[in-house]
Amino acid sequence: QVQLVESGGGLVQPGGSLRLSCAASRSIFSIYTMAWYRQAPGKQRELVASITSGGNTNYADSVKGRFTISRDNAKNTAYLQMNSLKPEDTAVYLCKLDELRGIYYSYWGQGTQVTVSS
């Protein structure tokens, strides 16, 4: 088992920036994917960005050029740097870990609220 704890959400004005963190409660096995999803009220959960243990990244079209995902293996933490935030980025942001230990195990964090409003 692993617990994921997100932090860094809050209220920010349009055009502002936030950095989200997702800390895992233990060391992660060598093959994994960490991802950020978001869910706005009345909408489906959507993938925002992901990063593999090999460093490959993937972004939703809506955030390309504005968001950057990264990870610090020594700290068992993934980050989502969000710049040029827009009101439509308002959502609960959740962290997900898919870890390969023979088979893939998936874990979710509780989420952190991001509100973009003037």
Order of alpha helices (4+ residues) and beta strands (2+ residues): beta-beta-beta-beta-beta-beta-beta-beta-beta-beta-beta
